[in-house]
Amino acid sequence: MEKLMLVGEGVFPIVMDAKGNAIAEVPATGWNLSGTVQGEGKLAGTPSLFIRLATCNLRCIWQMDDGSFCRCDTAYASFHPDDKKAWTVEEIVKVVKHNIGAMQHVVITGGEPLLQKKGVLALCKSIKEELNLHITIETNGTIFDQELTQFVDLFSISPKLSNSVPSAQKLKFYNEAETGSSRFHHEVRRNLNALQSYIDTAQDLQLKFVVAKQSDADEITKDYLKVLQRYNKNDIMLMPLGATQHEITKSNPIVLQMCLQNGWKYTPRIHIDIFGSKQGV
């Protein structure tokens, strides 16, 4: 049986375990209910269950337009998470089955899910065959798997811009150790061949860029959209940088201006609006 390394709550928010027994702890939402909303992208506002996978091949730290720094809002899932745990595909599917209720959407996120693509493939196949749910995978778009596309309804891809590279200055600010050169971090996050493969084969996708500076629009156009082919402009989305409501509020005006200037879509971050910067919601 395939296994996956999950982090944090693993499957969330839930009120039942894999055997269908009630869990004593109330979910992080504060409600004795399974599920939360997809906060971003095309399906923003859609009731969903989340499955969070451990580890990521990128480390992202951005600089806000005012010069302050903003770290990835799920940094706890990246690199070497302390609370990762092995789950079998069967166990995950059973937990989803006992908690899905009236919902129809499951979101597989991370970290970077495609680092565990063999297990993710088995999980998506089982979810489709046993529960027939809509599956979204949230990925940074650096890794592609052809076989997986037949089971995934929506690839929510967040290509990274140069502003996300973890420079020595940014790492020092957060008191984090170096994990490789800035050049490595810059190059590994730009797999245009993988992005083109997603565009050509995915059932549905969105290219969701996290932005905070006016110059980000030029980089999106030059380094991505002028190179990629056959994409749908309606699939290009900008999301304000920020792990907190305060940071998002600072980013919002610039992001909306870029959307108006370029005809791209703006995506909110509804879960942060509702719950704030909280894990497990």
C-alpha angles and dihedrals in degrees: 000000000000117000132205130201108234127185137210111355091351097208113026152233095005139153099188131060127221091280094052094253120140116259115230096220119080112232119259088257087071092235128108089234134102119241141029134210128282098246101197145046133003093339097046109151095024115135107244147162117230131216113196118202123203129244133025135213091221136058113206129197118163133197117228121225090257092056098258121125131242124195126209109284091227098044088136088071096052135093106341108001115193097217102046117139135186115245125183118233088240092055093049093049091049092051090049091048093053094046107035095087110162093345122109102190134084122183121203109201142154155110090327112323095196091067084075095038096146092057092039090054091052091047095050092046091052094046091052096045098043104030106014093217130160109260126207121185117200110208141158089233098237094115126051131193118186096199093054094061093074092064101038120084097191132018108202101200123190108191111198126237127213091260088071095060109119100236122191089256092054094046091049090052091056092037091239127149124247114261099183141326123305087242091059093048090049096049100041092057095057108072100154092171090059092047092050090050090054091050092050099045113020118108088225135347146172128208103216114189120195106219140177107158133063089233089063089076092059091050093049090052099042102038100033119014097041089051102040119076137210095013121146112243089217088065093062111099135176121210124192115248115244144103092208136045090250093055093045091051089056092050099043101082094052093045094050091049090053091050091052093046095049104029093243125143124257117223122200127213099231097172091060090047090055105033105017122222097336133141120236100029 
